[in-house]
Amino acid sequence: MGAARSESLRALVRAITATDHGGVQRRTAEALGVAPGSLNDFVNGRTGAGAGIIDGLVAYLRRPVEELVAANGDLAELRRPRTEAGSVEVVFGALPLWPQLLEGARALDPSVPEWCWRDVAEARVWVRHPVTSSMIADMARFVLRHTPPHA
């Protein structure tokens, strides 16, 4: 990830810490699901935005990483209600960021077999919120529970 993107996400983490967690970085780390030391290294510019921090921000704010970066640290703008009409139909595997979403989902649940990921990629679904790696992992677990194994 580039330095400008990391800096934008860094500003967002600082805003979340100040606004949602009373300035306590440890609480922000817990909310994002990352180690406090990793978050501290990121906030202080010693590291870039790794997958854990990015996935944590996407799950926490329920917005795709592109929107997070574009907000440039403006937490209030990200939380402003959207004006979208409703749900949209998507095929997960046809999404432009599918490889990154799939990689993140596999990291969240490496126990899911390959046939489930293929089924999720082909799924045609209606979604209201941005698709996240967490959503993909949930769908894969759903497929695993409700579909007989196949090749």
N, C-alpha and C positions, 0 to 999 in steps of 0.2 A: 504494500500500500504506500502511496506517495506521501511525502512530508506534509503537503497541504491538506490531504484527506485526514491524516492522523491528527493534525492540529485542529481541524474542524471538530472531529470526534472528541478530542481532548477538551475543547471548550464546552462541549455538550456534557461530558462527564462532570466537569466542574460545576456547571449549572444544576445538574441533577443533585450533586452533593449538597450544594447550597440550598436549593429549593425543597428537595424532598427528604433530606437526611440531616438537616440542621448543621451542615458543615462537617459531618462526621464521615470521613472517607471509608472507614471500615463498614459502615452500614450500606454505603453505595456498593462496595465490593460484594457484600452478601446479596444485595438485591440483583446484581448482575450475574451472580454465580461465578465469580472469579476470586482468586486468592488476593487478600489485601496487599501483599507485597507486589504482585503483578500490576494491580491497579495503581499503586503508588509509583512504580517505575514508569508506567505509561503517563500518568498525570504530570510527572516531573520531567518528561521528555527523554528519559533514558532508554525507552523502547517505543516502537511504533504500535499501532493498533493491531494486535493479533486476533486470530479467529475467535478466541474466547471472549474478548472484550467486545468485538463486533457482534457476535451472536447474542451476548448478554444485552447489549443496547437494543438490538432489533427486537428481542423478546420483551424487554422491559417497556419499550415505547410503542411496540406493535406497528412499526413503520419499516419499510425496506431501507437498507443501508444507503441507497442513493439519496433518499429524502433526509436521512440523518446528516449526511455530509453537506447537502445543499442548505440545510438550516443554519450552518456555520455557528453552532452553539446557541441558537435562539430556541430555547425550550418552550417558551410560550407559543411561538409560531407552530411548533410541532404539535402542540396540544390543542390548538384551535380546531374546532369541529370542521370536518371536511364537508364539502358541498356535493359529494358524489351522490348519484341517484340511488344506488343500491348495489346488489350483487352483480358480479360479472362471471361469465363462464370461461374457464381456462382448462387447458390440457397441461398438466404440470411439466411434462417433458418438452413442451414447446415454448416454455418461458425462456426469455433471453438469459436469465441467470440460473437456469436449471443446473448446470454443472456445480456451481458454488453452493446452491441450496442442497443438492444431493450430498455433496461432500460434508457439509455441516450436519445434515441429518444422519449420515452414517457415523459421524463422530459422536453424536448424541446417543445413538443406539446401535453399536456394532454387532449386536446379536441378531439383527434382522437379516433373514436370508436374501440372497440376490433376487430370487423370483418376486419377492414382495416389492423391492425397489422398481423392478420392471413394470409390475402392475400399477404402481403409483404413478410412474412416468406416463403411462397410457391413460390414466384416469381423467375423465371429463367431469369437472365439478364446478359448482357455483360457490364463489367466495365473496365475502364482503370486505374483508381486511386484506392487507398485503400478505402474500405468501412468504412464510419464513421457514427456515430449516426445522424449527420446532414443529410447525404444522406438518411438514413433510414426514418427519419422524412419527408423529401421531398417526398420520394416515397409513404409514407402513405397518405400525403395530395393529391398527384396525384391520388391515388386509390380512395380516398374519393370524389374527384371532378368528376371522370370519370367512376365510377362503381356504379350501383344502390345498395342501402343497401341490405344486406342479412344476414342470421343467421350465 
